[in-house]
Amino acid sequence: MSQIYERVALIGLGLIASSIAHAARRAGVAGEIVGYARSAETRGIAREIELCDRITETMQDAVEGADLVILCVPVGVMGDVAKEIAPHLADGATVSDVGSTKRAVIAAVQPHMPGHIHFIPAHPVAGTEQSGPRSGFETLFDNRWCLLTPLPDTSDAKLETFTQFWRALGSNVDFMDPDHHDLVLAVTSHAPHLIAYTMVGVADDLSRVTDSEVVKYSAAGFRDFTRIAASDPTMWRDVFLTNKDATLEILGRFTEELFALQRAIRTGDGEHLHDYFTRTRAIRRGVIEAGQDTDAPDFGRGGPN
Amino acid sequence: MSQIYERVALIGLGLIASSIAHAARRAGVAGEIVGYARSAETRGIAREIELCDRITETMQDAVEGADLVILCVPVGVMGDVAKEIAPHLADGATVSDVGSTKRAVIAAVQPHMPGHIHFIPAHPVAGTEQSGPRSGFETLFDNRWCLLTPLPDTSDAKLETFTQFWRALGSNVDFMDPDHHDLVLAVTSHAPHLIAYTMVGVADDLSRVTDSEVVKYSAAGFRDFTRIAASDPTMWRDVFLTNKDATLEILGRFTEELFALQRAIRTGDGEHLHDYFTRTRAIRRGVIEAGQDTDAPDFGRGGPN
């Protein structure tokens, strides 16, 4: 793969930024990778593990001369970061982000962008429950989807270049309207996370069942929820606060459906339960056929192979 | 390991029974392993893969002469199976089961057991989303917990022997009161399964988001739910119908908590959300420290190592 950008600046050095650094290096698409994180500790770790070619002490230094700047910070601070870097951006640079919600990020970032800048909002749909500069790895985006929600006046040439960049990191790329993005992700990510957080919180809070029991007998389903509920609290707080409407809509549908199943349990309607549980199997097959999950039983956790 | 039982009969040849067969063979604890399944197709597969030493055409033939009989059928048919095998059980045999609920199984099975039989209810807390005779594997129970809920008049000697059997299969063994078992499992298994089924059902049923979108962007959390929601529909229907009270109690607590978090989202109470999400991380650490899950990010799905 040949170079796509001369200098890529990563603002924020968590799981996604550090994975971008590794994947961009693997692909050879960036002449130089520059990184900045607000926390001195994070910058220190990033230098120690040589995550980027250069770690700067200020945000300004990081973005100067970069032809691609990617904001990899929690959604709630995107606006402040955009405002701070705006005067220092190189002429004609592309600015992007990796936020899990798109309408709020656009509203926060776009007003600060000078006319010469090309802002292309993006969301790589990939991750793990880990966070921080050590958590990234070069294969994170392989065969996952990166959703771009370009604005109406985005230059075709800049968009094409940026699309090539994400493909070079291993991603498939799709384009979507920001509102639709937020609704789709409310279903496939935001609501499931809130539900997992809730279930783990309930288990932690029962007086008649001890935490030790919850932990010991977690292999029967619960442990999958604990993985999701171990995700970064700041990131997820911001996701819910900035995708309020879509998340609440899906949670409303969820509660309605849950009540219907609870009623079926209470009234002993086995047929309703069986039909429902049969239907949901098909979605799993789709996920595996689309290459979005392993088909090894139990995610291959010490399984047959 | 030396032989513990001369002949072990497995009634039903799904995931758990086939894993018992493999693990018992690995441990050399059974002189002979005999299997029976109601479906001719399942019996045919079991013979083809040489799952047991012998597959019988009738339930009666399977249990005759067995000093251990394990009922590995859905909870809803345990009573019928117990009734059918009762007259054919060997004198002094131990009968057990692997049902995910215990109070209902005891109520259904115990009345049919002749006085010379030792009925020891059991629940190996392990599994995958797969089912059928091909899905078993010898390591399924390694370092998982098998919960025994012995009845008040159970013979100490028979209980000790049966405990040794489960330990030989790789399990840790704990003892519990049946009602408490049903409550603990409602938290760690039954409620999480119903919630996962519900979430997958909702996603499948939205008119504004296509199934193809749900599948493509599932890597952001949803795909973990699809694994759980791919579990055997008959088994799970029976679990909910036979652990109604505890499941509904936990779902009630879950809904209460979910409403509180929804309110926090609606009112923009970021502190409440952040505190809640921070607390749930600790439980994940507990699960990993107890050896009940892998610490590889994202369950090791194509991760860094």
Interface residues (C-beta under 8 A of the other chain):
Chain A: G76 S100 V125 A126 G127 T128 E129 Q130 S135 F137 T139 D142 R144 W145 L147 D174 H180 L183 V184 L185 V187 T188 S189 H190 A191 P192 H193 L194 I195 A196 Y197 T198 M199 V200 G201 V202 A203 D204 D205 L206 R208 V209 D211 S212 E213 V214 V215 K216 Y217 S218 A219 A220 G221 F222 R223 D224 F225 T226 R227 I228 A229 A230 S231 P233 T234 W236 R237 D238 F240 L241 K244 T247 L248 I250 L251 R253 F254 T255 E257 L258 L261 Q262 I265 R266 G268 G270 L273 H274 Y276 F277 T278 R279 T280 R281 A282 I283 R284 R285 G286 V287 A290 Q292 D293 T294 P297 D298 F299 G300 R301 G302 G303 P304
Chain B: G76 S100 V125 A126 G127 T128 E129 Q130 S135 F137 T139 D142 R144 W145 L147 D174 L183 V184 L185 V187 T188 S189 H190 A191 P192 H193 L194 I195 A196 Y197 T198 M199 V200 G201 V202 A203 D204 D205 L206 R208 V209 D211 S212 E213 V214 V215 K216 Y217 S218 A219 A220 G221 F222 R223 D224 F225 T226 R227 I228 A229 A230 S231 P233 T234 W236 R237 D238 F240 L241 K244 T247 L248 I250 L251 R253 F254 T255 E257 L258 L261 Q262 I265 R266 G268 G270 L273 H274 Y276 F277 T278 R279 T280 R281 A282 I283 R284 R285 G286 V287 A290 Q292 D293 T294 P297 D298 F299 G300 R301 G302 G303 P304
